[in-house]
Amino acid sequence: MDLIFADPPYNLQLRNDLYRPNLTKVDAVKDRWDKFKGFAEYDAFTREWLSASHRVLKETGTIWAIGTYHNIFRIGKIMQDVGFWILNSVIWEKANPMPNFKGVRFTNSHEILIWAARSKEATYTFNHHSMKLLNDDRDGGLQMRADWHLPLATGKERIKANGTKAHSTQKPEALLYRIIMAASNPGDVVLDPFFGSGTTGAVAKKLGRNWIGIERDKKYIKVAQKRIDAVQPAGEEAIHVEKRKQARVPFGALLENGLLRPGQSLYFAKNGTRAKVLANGHLRCGELTGSIHGVARALVDNAPANGWDLWFYRDEDGKKIVIDELRERLRANAGTLKR
Ligand SMILES: C[S@@+](CC[C@H](N)C(=O)[O-])C[C@H]1O[C@@H](n2cnc3c(N)ncnc32)[C@H](O)[C@@H]1O
């Protein structure tokens, strides 16, 4: 799996019906799937699904779990216990929350998402450019904060069966849109182990991701299937939007990894001017000393110059080869080379 989104039972522990001051009944989550004997049973259940998620998640993947004060702190602790590395907690601030009818607490107006990588060392997918652009339409966008102000799934978005909500906790598609855009790429596999009405599947299909949903209630599976069947996927051109991020490789890494050696000669593209590679990754060219870019710029009268494309080394056969090829070789072997 490349991405897991989990919206597990909350363990709300609502024993009695809840009434508004005018004595109408509140439509609260009292479903059978939300019943646990107590914290111990809930924790054991949480540990099981989180361990299984950890097992099936790719090293580059991440998991998002969403919950309320009833369960999210227990989930967070167990996530760390099974090896996940927490990256952020995100607040979903509900634009239109349900009021607290008894007036004995604050209105419960947010849910908390925990975003975690498989381990502390993992390099994970984060489409930082897309997030900046989704957040602000100025050129280049603006870094997104971890408090998200989004409405509940209401109106046309809310799936109904016989005039009532088909699922009591259907999540807004806007929430899943952000998560899937942030943490997966087209063609990836997104798993939702508590699929409910299939919000994750619907958004994954729209954005050209594959999906797997696990749901124990047949009635919800039917709802989800019908919903997802009606989704039109966006075309390929519309979904391949994130710039490919290339690992930054400093010139010095070629020396450290033995692809070039101090004292070796490099040749400038334009006229074959020779420069000597210094041990610290700088070049010396006559009176000039500086980076591959700085010396190249000086040789072209300070016009913009990318040293990776302008300096050549000679291979064993004496053939001149551009140094960018060495950088590509290093990138291809990232992980096995020093740095
Ligand atoms: C909070 S709801 C998820 C709602 C979903 N995110 C949506 O947008 O519709 C949790 C779902 O998990 C399902 N569920 C609970 N325990 C489960 C289990 N052990 N295995 C699979 N599904 C389970 C419930 O039936 C319920 O539909």
The ligand as a Tripos MOL2 file, in Angstrom:
@<TRIPOS>MOLECULE
LIG
   27    29     1     0     0
SMALL
NO_CHARGES

@<TRIPOS>ATOM
      1 C1        -16.2830    5.8240   11.1650 C.3       1 LIG1
      2 S1        -16.9400    4.7610    9.9870 S.3       1 LIG1
      3 C2        -16.0900    5.1540    8.4770 C.3       1 LIG1
      4 C3        -16.8230    6.1120    7.5980 C.3       1 LIG1
      5 C4        -16.1450    6.4050    6.2790 C.3       1 LIG1
      6 N1        -14.8940    7.1080    6.4560 N.3       1 LIG1
      7 C5        -17.0510    7.2130    5.3460 C.2       1 LIG1
      8 O1        -16.6460    8.3130    4.8830 O.co2     1 LIG1
      9 O2        -18.1470    6.7700    5.0590 O.co2     1 LIG1
     10 C6        -16.2590    3.2180   10.4510 C.3       1 LIG1
     11 C7        -16.6950    2.0500    9.5830 C.3       1 LIG1
     12 O3        -15.9110    0.9110    9.9560 O.3       1 LIG1
     13 C8        -16.6970   -0.2590    9.8580 C.3       1 LIG1
     14 N2        -16.0860   -1.2530   10.7390 N.ar      1 LIG1
     15 C9        -16.0890   -1.2880   12.0720 C.ar      1 LIG1
     16 N3        -15.3650   -2.3160   12.5200 N.ar      1 LIG1
     17 C10       -14.8580   -2.9330   11.4320 C.ar      1 LIG1
     18 C11       -14.0370   -4.0510   11.2460 C.ar      1 LIG1
     19 N4        -13.5700   -4.7350   12.2740 N.pl3     1 LIG1
     20 N5        -13.6950   -4.3740    9.9800 N.ar      1 LIG1
     21 C12       -14.1670   -3.6800    8.9270 C.ar      1 LIG1
     22 N6        -14.9670   -2.6180    9.0500 N.ar      1 LIG1
     23 C13       -15.3100   -2.2430   10.2860 C.ar      1 LIG1
     24 C14       -18.0810    0.1880   10.2930 C.3       1 LIG1
     25 O4        -19.0750   -0.6700    9.7890 O.3       1 LIG1
     26 C15       -18.1490    1.6110    9.7300 C.3       1 LIG1
     27 O5        -18.7500    1.6220    8.4680 O.3       1 LIG1
@<TRIPOS>BOND
     1     1     2 1
     2     2     3 1
     3     2    10 1
     4     3     4 1
     5     4     5 1
     6     5     6 1
     7     5     7 1
     8     7     8 2
     9     7     9 1
    10    10    11 1
    11    11    12 1
    12    11    26 1
    13    12    13 1
    14    13    14 1
    15    13    24 1
    16    14    15 ar
    17    14    23 ar
    18    15    16 ar
    19    16    17 ar
    20    17    18 ar
    21    17    23 ar
    22    18    19 1
    23    18    20 ar
    24    20    21 ar
    25    21    22 ar
    26    22    23 ar
    27    24    25 1
    28    24    26 1
    29    26    27 1
@<TRIPOS>SUBSTRUCTURE
     1 LIG1         1 GROUP 0 **** ****
